[in-house]
Amino acid sequence: MEQQRDQAKNDYAEASRKFEMTIEQIQKRGSLDKDRTESNQSALLTQQEMKLKKQIQEQIDEKNRVVGELEEQISSLQKEQRECKIKLELCDRERVSLQKQLD
């Protein structure tokens, strides 16, 4: 009887030890799975961030290109306006001169 009791104690101790080891393994697996998930999520976020940064940079570059074109057009139109103003002044002088000659 004593031998059975000792055997039962030993069996219980062994079962408890195995149970604790199983719990530890499950916790480790859970921790590893959590770490993997967090790592994957971090990689996805980094990838999305890079994609968005690239899109933003492309939009900035496009805006800068358009602004540059518009500035060139403005400059060209301002030059054309100055030339037209000079021509108008010359025409006015000629008209005044011709008017004086006719008078």
C-alpha positions in Angstrom: 0.0 0.0 0.0 2.8 2.3 0.9 4.5 1.4 -2.3 1.3 2.3 -4.2 1.1 5.6 -2.4 4.7 6.4 -3.2 4.2 5.4 -6.8 1.1 7.6 -6.9 3.1 10.5 -5.5 5.8 10.0 -8.0 3.3 9.7 -10.8 1.6 12.9 -9.6 4.9 14.7 -9.4 5.9 13.5 -12.9 2.5 14.5 -14.3 2.7 17.9 -12.7 6.2 18.4 -14.0 5.1 17.4 -17.6 2.0 19.7 -17.2 4.2 22.6 -16.2 6.5 22.0 -19.1 3.6 21.8 -21.5 2.2 25.1 -20.2 5.7 26.7 -20.6 5.9 25.4 -24.2 2.5 26.8 -25.0 3.4 30.1 -23.5 6.6 30.2 -25.4 4.8 29.3 -28.7 2.3 32.0 -27.9 5.0 34.5 -27.3 6.8 33.5 -30.5 3.6 33.8 -32.4 3.0 37.2 -30.9 6.5 38.3 -31.8 6.1 37.0 -35.4 2.8 38.8 -35.7 4.2 42.0 -34.4 7.2 41.7 -36.7 4.9 41.1 -39.7 2.8 44.0 -38.7 5.8 46.2 -38.3 7.1 45.2 -41.7 3.7 45.9 -43.3 3.6 49.3 -41.7 7.1 50.1 -42.8 6.2 49.0 -46.3 3.0 51.2 -46.3 5.0 54.1 -44.9 7.6 53.8 -47.7 4.8 53.6 -50.3 3.1 56.7 -49.0 6.4 58.6 -48.7 7.1 57.7 -52.4 3.6 58.9 -53.4 4.1 62.1 -51.5 7.5 62.7 -53.1 6.0 62.1 -56.5 3.3 64.6 -55.9 5.8 67.1 -54.6 7.9 66.6 -57.7 4.9 67.0 -60.0 3.8 70.1 -58.1 7.3 71.6 -58.5 7.3 70.8 -62.2 3.9 72.4 -62.7 5.0 75.5 -60.7 8.1 75.8 -62.7 6.2 75.6 -66.0 3.7 78.3 -64.7 6.6 80.5 -63.6 8.1 80.2 -67.1 4.8 81.1 -68.7 4.3 84.1 -66.3 7.8 85.3 -67.2 7.2 84.9 -70.9 3.9 86.7 -70.7 5.4 89.5 -68.6 8.1 89.9 -71.3 5.5 89.9 -74.0 3.5 92.5 -72.1 6.6 94.7 -71.8 7.2 94.4 -75.5 3.6 95.2 -76.3 3.8 98.2 -74.0 6.9 99.5 -75.8 5.2 98.9 -79.2 2.1 100.8 -78.0 4.2 103.7 -76.8 6.0 103.8 -80.2 2.7 103.7 -82.0 1.4 106.5 -79.9 4.5 108.6 -80.6 4.1 107.9 -84.3 0.5 108.9 -84.2 1.3 112.1 -82.3 4.1 112.8 -84.7 1.8 112.2 -87.7 -1.0 114.2 -86.1 1.5 117.1 -85.7 2.5 116.8 -89.3 -1.1 116.9 -90.5 -1.9 119.9 -88.4 
